[in-house]
């Protein structure tokens, strides 16, 4: 994947969420880097824990749940 394009898209999405009041006003660049790093690390962990190319469904579900909680924590209110 094109790192620059994915970072730009994430930054644009975060900017929109800030502009519509979904998440608090804050500098977008550091937030985008933090989220990108967390998601990249999770993807690497899942890939490394795969058994014969198959990701453990429990690991995937746990990862989605943790990511969801992390993103929900950014919401205002």
CNS distance restraints for C-alpha pairs under 8 A (distance, minus, plus):
assign (resid   1 and name CA) (resid   6 and name CA) 7.55 0.50 0.50
assign (resid   2 and name CA) (resid   6 and name CA) 6.22 0.50 0.50
assign (resid   3 and name CA) (resid   7 and name CA) 6.06 0.50 0.50
assign (resid   4 and name CA) (resid   8 and name CA) 6.09 0.50 0.50
assign (resid   5 and name CA) (resid   9 and name CA) 6.14 0.50 0.50
assign (resid   6 and name CA) (resid  10 and name CA) 6.13 0.50 0.50
assign (resid   7 and name CA) (resid  11 and name CA) 6.06 0.50 0.50
assign (resid   7 and name CA) (resid  32 and name CA) 7.03 0.50 0.50
assign (resid   7 and name CA) (resid  33 and name CA) 7.75 0.50 0.50
assign (resid   7 and name CA) (resid  36 and name CA) 7.48 0.50 0.50
assign (resid   8 and name CA) (resid  12 and name CA) 6.09 0.50 0.50
assign (resid   9 and name CA) (resid  13 and name CA) 6.13 0.50 0.50
assign (resid  10 and name CA) (resid  14 and name CA) 6.16 0.50 0.50
assign (resid  10 and name CA) (resid  32 and name CA) 6.29 0.50 0.50
assign (resid  11 and name CA) (resid  15 and name CA) 6.05 0.50 0.50
assign (resid  11 and name CA) (resid  28 and name CA) 6.26 0.50 0.50
assign (resid  11 and name CA) (resid  29 and name CA) 6.78 0.50 0.50
assign (resid  11 and name CA) (resid  32 and name CA) 5.74 0.50 0.50
assign (resid  12 and name CA) (resid  16 and name CA) 6.23 0.50 0.50
assign (resid  13 and name CA) (resid  17 and name CA) 6.27 0.50 0.50
assign (resid  14 and name CA) (resid  18 and name CA) 6.20 0.50 0.50
assign (resid  14 and name CA) (resid  28 and name CA) 6.65 0.50 0.50
assign (resid  14 and name CA) (resid  32 and name CA) 7.43 0.50 0.50
assign (resid  15 and name CA) (resid  19 and name CA) 6.12 0.50 0.50
assign (resid  15 and name CA) (resid  28 and name CA) 6.59 0.50 0.50
assign (resid  16 and name CA) (resid  20 and name CA) 6.19 0.50 0.50
assign (resid  17 and name CA) (resid  21 and name CA) 6.18 0.50 0.50
assign (resid  17 and name CA) (resid  22 and name CA) 5.11 0.50 0.50
assign (resid  17 and name CA) (resid  23 and name CA) 5.83 0.50 0.50
assign (resid  18 and name CA) (resid  22 and name CA) 5.90 0.50 0.50
assign (resid  18 and name CA) (resid  23 and name CA) 5.09 0.50 0.50
assign (resid  18 and name CA) (resid  24 and name CA) 5.98 0.50 0.50
assign (resid  18 and name CA) (resid  25 and name CA) 5.62 0.50 0.50
assign (resid  18 and name CA) (resid  26 and name CA) 7.83 0.50 0.50
assign (resid  19 and name CA) (resid  25 and name CA) 7.95 0.50 0.50
assign (resid  21 and name CA) (resid  25 and name CA) 7.98 0.50 0.50
assign (resid  21 and name CA) (resid  76 and name CA) 7.34 0.50 0.50
assign (resid  22 and name CA) (resid  75 and name CA) 5.58 0.50 0.50
assign (resid  22 and name CA) (resid  76 and name CA) 5.83 0.50 0.50
assign (resid  23 and name CA) (resid  74 and name CA) 5.62 0.50 0.50
assign (resid  23 and name CA) (resid  75 and name CA) 4.64 0.50 0.50
assign (resid  23 and name CA) (resid  76 and name CA) 5.15 0.50 0.50
assign (resid  24 and name CA) (resid  74 and name CA) 7.31 0.50 0.50
assign (resid  24 and name CA) (resid  75 and name CA) 7.19 0.50 0.50
assign (resid  24 and name CA) (resid  76 and name CA) 6.07 0.50 0.50
assign (resid  27 and name CA) (resid  31 and name CA) 6.83 0.50 0.50
assign (resid  28 and name CA) (resid  32 and name CA) 5.95 0.50 0.50
assign (resid  29 and name CA) (resid  33 and name CA) 6.23 0.50 0.50
assign (resid  30 and name CA) (resid  34 and name CA) 6.11 0.50 0.50
assign (resid  31 and name CA) (resid  35 and name CA) 6.11 0.50 0.50
assign (resid  32 and name CA) (resid  36 and name CA) 5.89 0.50 0.50
assign (resid  33 and name CA) (resid  37 and name CA) 5.94 0.50 0.50
assign (resid  34 and name CA) (resid  38 and name CA) 6.21 0.50 0.50
assign (resid  35 and name CA) (resid  39 and name CA) 6.12 0.50 0.50
assign (resid  36 and name CA) (resid  40 and name CA) 5.94 0.50 0.50
assign (resid  37 and name CA) (resid  41 and name CA) 6.01 0.50 0.50
assign (resid  38 and name CA) (resid  42 and name CA) 6.18 0.50 0.50
assign (resid  39 and name CA) (resid  43 and name CA) 6.19 0.50 0.50
assign (resid  39 and name CA) (resid  67 and name CA) 7.83 0.50 0.50
assign (resid  40 and name CA) (resid  44 and name CA) 6.22 0.50 0.50
assign (resid  41 and name CA) (resid  45 and name CA) 6.10 0.50 0.50
assign (resid  42 and name CA) (resid  46 and name CA) 6.11 0.50 0.50
assign (resid  42 and name CA) (resid  63 and name CA) 7.03 0.50 0.50
assign (resid  43 and name CA) (resid  47 and name CA) 6.09 0.50 0.50
assign (resid  44 and name CA) (resid  48 and name CA) 6.03 0.50 0.50
assign (resid  45 and name CA) (resid  49 and name CA) 6.10 0.50 0.50
assign (resid  46 and name CA) (resid  50 and name CA) 6.18 0.50 0.50
assign (resid  46 and name CA) (resid  55 and name CA) 6.43 0.50 0.50
assign (resid  46 and name CA) (resid  59 and name CA) 7.07 0.50 0.50
assign (resid  46 and name CA) (resid  60 and name CA) 7.10 0.50 0.50
assign (resid  47 and name CA) (resid  53 and name CA) 7.79 0.50 0.50
assign (resid  47 and name CA) (resid  55 and name CA) 6.92 0.50 0.50
assign (resid  49 and name CA) (resid  55 and name CA) 6.87 0.50 0.50
assign (resid  49 and name CA) (resid  56 and name CA) 7.58 0.50 0.50
assign (resid  50 and name CA) (resid  54 and name CA) 5.09 0.50 0.50
assign (resid  50 and name CA) (resid  55 and name CA) 4.33 0.50 0.50
assign (resid  50 and name CA) (resid  56 and name CA) 6.31 0.50 0.50
assign (resid  51 and name CA) (resid  55 and name CA) 6.43 0.50 0.50
assign (resid  51 and name CA) (resid  56 and name CA) 7.37 0.50 0.50
assign (resid  55 and name CA) (resid  59 and name CA) 7.24 0.50 0.50
assign (resid  55 and name CA) (resid  60 and name CA) 6.86 0.50 0.50
assign (resid  56 and name CA) (resid  60 and name CA) 6.34 0.50 0.50
assign (resid  57 and name CA) (resid  61 and name CA) 6.06 0.50 0.50
assign (resid  58 and name CA) (resid  62 and name CA) 6.02 0.50 0.50
assign (resid  59 and name CA) (resid  63 and name CA) 6.05 0.50 0.50
assign (resid  60 and name CA) (resid  64 and name CA) 6.18 0.50 0.50
assign (resid  61 and name CA) (resid  65 and name CA) 6.12 0.50 0.50
assign (resid  62 and name CA) (resid  66 and name CA) 6.14 0.50 0.50
assign (resid  63 and name CA) (resid  67 and name CA) 6.11 0.50 0.50
assign (resid  64 and name CA) (resid  68 and name CA) 5.98 0.50 0.50
assign (resid  65 and name CA) (resid  69 and name CA) 6.20 0.50 0.50
assign (resid  66 and name CA) (resid  70 and name CA) 6.16 0.50 0.50
assign (resid  67 and name CA) (resid  71 and name CA) 6.15 0.50 0.50
assign (resid  68 and name CA) (resid  72 and name CA) 5.97 0.50 0.50
assign (resid  69 and name CA) (resid  73 and name CA) 6.16 0.50 0.50
assign (resid  70 and name CA) (resid  74 and name CA) 7.07 0.50 0.50
assign (resid  71 and name CA) (resid  75 and name CA) 7.25 0.50 0.50
